[in-house]
Amino acid sequence: MTDDLASRQAWVPLWRELADSSALLDRGDEMIETYKWSERDAPPIIAVLAMGSERLVKLSYGLATDDWHGVRARGHRLADLDDECRKIMRANAPTAYVHDLISGVDADGLLADLLRLLQVYADQGRFYNLDMLRGLAVASDSPEMLWRDLRASLSQTYRHLYGVHDVRTDHGVAVIEAAHNAALRRSLYRWRELYYRAWINGACGPLAKRFSGEINPDRNRPRP
């Protein structure tokens, strides 16, 4: 997509997509912050984060390559497209700072699990239980199962807290869940910051650089 963008005719839909992506990711961050151990709360978090994340990676790839047909052809496989976006960032990023951010995101196992969960939901899990009722083939793991696995991995990471706080009390559970939620928020923030800094530094093209302020993760939410 060129900087003049055909007399700027597509600037309005671009801005709206950016606004939607940021609003969804901000809302997802807010929901994680207040999440309590209840699977009833998990489906809206997964849905909101999947929609926001998919928009961000598709916009980044499209602006970097101008291959909007390729964006469509990739369907809802947002984690796979994120991998492609990181390759583009590595090739185009002019600063060591962005490369350091890429390395940090690459090393974040919690983020990798979260993006995989979101891809399963977006690509084949939105109607997982309805598809089962219809007798259709479904993914081996439902989004809810992957969410439980994600929270279980956090329990292992923060298992030292179980020796300090009594999980038989509301306070003990609240402290441990707050630690889990903060870890998820940090991983999500780290990922969003990478995209923001890559856009600022021109790694995803001139138009992404021009509109980079729209995806600033600090714009409407406090840094976790």
Phi, psi and omega in degrees: 000121183284163185292325179286337172053053176047063181060029175063025184291337182260007182296323181294309178296328177296312181298321180294320178296319178296316180297318179296315181300311181295319180297319180293316180292322176298317180294320177299318177299317179297320180291323177295320182302324183257008183296139174239162187293082180209120181293346175295331181276342186291315184305315179294327177297312181299315183297314183294315180294322179297315180295317181291318181293319180297320178297317183295314182289325179292319177296318181296314180294316181296317180291327181284327187248341188062020180258074183287333174293323177295325177299313181295321184295338181278357175061226185252020184277073189291326179292321177295319180291328174300318177301318179294322178296321179295324176298318178296317179298318179299321182286329190251342186294127184272353187237149176295331181300314180294321178296324176295321177296319178300315179298320179295319178291319179300327184274357185272096181294326178297318178297317180301318178294321180295315181294324177297316178302314182295324178293317178302316179297309186293322188274325185207011186240001183297326180237040186306308184288324175296320178296322176298319179295330180275357179080020181271158176291137181232165176298152183297328181243129176282160175303324179295321177295317179295324177296318177298319178298319180299313180293327178294321178295325176293323177299323177292318181298322183252030183296336178298335180292334182290341176273351182254323185244136183279112182286357175278354180247152177300321181296316180298315178297319182297320180295315181293317179295325177297322177294317177299313182297319180296322179296316177298318181295321179296318179296316179296319179296316180303319180292315180295322180295323176303311181297317180300311182291325176296318178296313181304320185271010173081011183288344179244021175103164184294326181288323174298320178298319181296322184260013187300328181300337181289341182249015178298116183290345179269000189293317185234354182229145178290147178295131181290000000 
